[in-house]
Amino acid sequence: MSKHYDIAFVGLGSIGTRHLNNVRAFLESRGDTYTIDLYRHKLQDRLPDGVHAQYLYVEVSAEEQQYDIVFVTNPTSLHEDAIRKFIGHAKAFFIEKPIFGNTYVSDELLSQLDAVPNYVACPLRYNPVLQYVNEYGLCKDAIAVRAICSSYLPEWRPNTDYRQCYSAHREMGGGVGIDLIHEWDYLTWLLGMPEECYSIQTKMSNLEIDSDDIAIYIAKTQNTSIEVHLDYFGRKPIRKLEIFLPDDTIVCNILDGSITYLKENKKQTLVVERNDTHMKEIVHFFDIVDEKIANDSNARHALQVLKIAKGETI
C-alpha cells in the first residue's frame, strides 16, 4: 500500500540537494507520494525540482506546519536552532552530520528527540567495503585497528578557493577532525564506543588556513586498540582501515573497494559508487521511519562521536 509523506528540507546546499533527489527517486520507485517544502535563509527565483513551496526560514513559525519528516541540511552551526524550531511539529528527523556545532546541548533537547525517530547521517557505513567488514564481523576478534583518511584540501571542491570554505576556518566549524568525522562514526559502529581516547589536533602544513589540518587519535575498547590519522595535506587520497587479527592482517581500501588478506594472500574488489552509499542510507532511514528496523545512528550516539572527534572527554 502506497503512503504519502509531508517533508521539509531546512537548507539546500550540495548535500541537501543530493538527499532531496534521492528521497524523490526512492519514494517514486515504490509508488509513494510526497509534498516537499523548503526552508532557506534566502529565497530563490526558481523552485528546485520536486519542491512544492519555499519559505524564508527566519520568518516562518513551525507551528504553522506539521511534517512526517524534517531533513536538517543547513550549516552545522544552525542545526540546533532548526531542530528546536521543528521539534514537536515533525514525526521524524534526518540530521546531516556533524549533529551540532558544539557538544554543549541540553539533555532536554535530546529527550525531545528521543520521542521520535531521529537519524544522523553516516553515509560511509554504506560503503561496500565497510558493509563487508560489518557483515562478516571482521573486527570481532581484532587486537588492533588503524584507520587513515588523507587528502589535499585545495582539491576537495573544484573551482572553489579552499581558503574561503568553512573547512579552512576554525570559527566556521572547520578542522579535519570534524570534517572527517566519518572515520569515528564507522569505527564506533563496528567496535562500539572506546573506553579511553587521546588526541593531537593542530596545524602542521603550509596550507593557508587557521583550522587544524591534522588529527591523530589513540583509543581503546575493552578488547581492541584504535589508531586514527586524519589530514588535509596528503597529496594522494588515502582512505583505509587496517584490521590486525590473531591469524591475519586485513587491509580494507575504502576508495578502490579492495579487501586484502595479507597472510592468506587473498584479495577481492567490490564496486564503489558514491551515490549508492547515499541512496542506501535513504532507504535505511525510511526503514527506520517505517519501524522496519531499529535506529542505529541517533542523536545521542552522534553526540558521543562528536565529543571523540573534538578530543573531549567521553
TAGI-V450632 format. One record per pair of residues at least 24 apart in sequence whose C-alpha atoms are under 8 Angstrom apart, sorted by the first residue. I is the first residue (numbers start at 1). J is the second residue. Records with the same first field share a line. If there is no record, write none. Layout:
I=J / J
This chain:
2=30 / 31 / 32 / 33
3=31 / 32 / 33
4=32 / 33 / 34 / 35
5=32 / 33 / 34 / 35 / 67 / 68 / 69
6=34 / 35 / 36 / 66 / 67 / 68 / 69
7=34 / 35 / 36 / 37 / 67 / 68 / 69 / 70 / 71
8=36 / 37 / 38 / 39 / 67 / 69 / 70 / 71
9=36 / 37 / 38 / 39 / 70 / 71 / 72 / 73
10=38 / 39 / 40 / 57 / 70 / 71 / 72 / 73 / 74 / 82
11=38 / 39 / 40 / 41 / 72 / 73 / 74 / 75
12=38 / 40 / 73 / 74
13=73 / 74
15=73
16=73 / 74
19=278 / 282
22=278 / 279 / 282
23=282
24=50
26=279 / 282 / 283
61=85
62=86 / 89
63=89
65=89
66=90
67=91
68=92
69=93 / 94
70=94
71=95 / 96
72=96
76=100 / 101 / 173
77=101 / 102 / 172 / 173
84=109
87=112 / 113
91=116 / 117
92=116 / 117 / 118 / 289
93=117 / 118 / 119
94=118 / 119 / 120 / 121 / 285
95=119 / 120 / 121
96=120 / 121
97=121 / 122
98=178 / 181 / 302 / 306
99=299 / 302 / 303 / 306
100=303
101=173
103=303 / 306 / 307
110=299 / 300
113=299
117=288 / 289 / 295 / 298
118=295 / 297 / 298 / 299
119=285 / 295 / 296 / 297 / 298 / 299
120=297 / 298 / 299 / 302
121=281 / 297
122=182 / 185 / 186 / 281 / 297
123=182 / 277 / 278 / 281
124=182 / 186 / 277
125=186 / 277
126=277 / 278 / 280 / 281
127=254 / 272 / 277
128=257 / 270 / 271 / 272
129=252 / 253 / 254 / 257 / 258 / 259 / 270
130=254
134=190
138=243
139=190 / 191 / 243
140=191
141=245 / 246
142=223 / 224 / 243 / 244 / 245 / 246
143=223 / 224 / 225 / 243 / 244 / 245 / 246
144=224 / 225 / 226 / 243 / 244 / 245
145=224 / 225 / 226 / 227 / 241 / 242 / 243 / 244
146=226 / 227 / 228 / 241 / 242 / 243
147=183 / 226 / 227 / 228 / 229 / 239 / 240 / 241 / 242
148=228 / 229 / 230 / 238 / 239 / 240 / 241
149=180 / 183 / 229 / 230 / 231 / 237 / 238 / 239 / 240
150=229 / 230 / 231 / 232 / 233 / 234 / 235 / 236 / 237 / 238 / 239
151=231 / 232 / 233 / 234 / 235 / 236 / 237 / 238
152=232 / 233 / 234 / 235 / 236 / 237
153=232 / 233
163=208 / 209
167=211
168=208 / 209 / 210 / 211
169=209 / 210 / 211
170=210 / 211 / 212
174=211 / 212
175=211 / 212 / 213
176=211 / 212 / 213 / 214 / 215 / 230 / 231 / 232
177=201 / 212 / 214 / 215 / 230 / 309 / 310
178=306 / 309 / 310
180=230
181=305 / 306 / 309
183=228
184=305 / 308 / 309
185=302 / 305
188=305
191=221
192=221
193=221
194=219 / 220 / 221 / 222
195=219 / 220 / 221 / 222
196=220 / 221 / 314
197=308 / 311 / 313
198=311
199=311
200=311
205=233
207=233
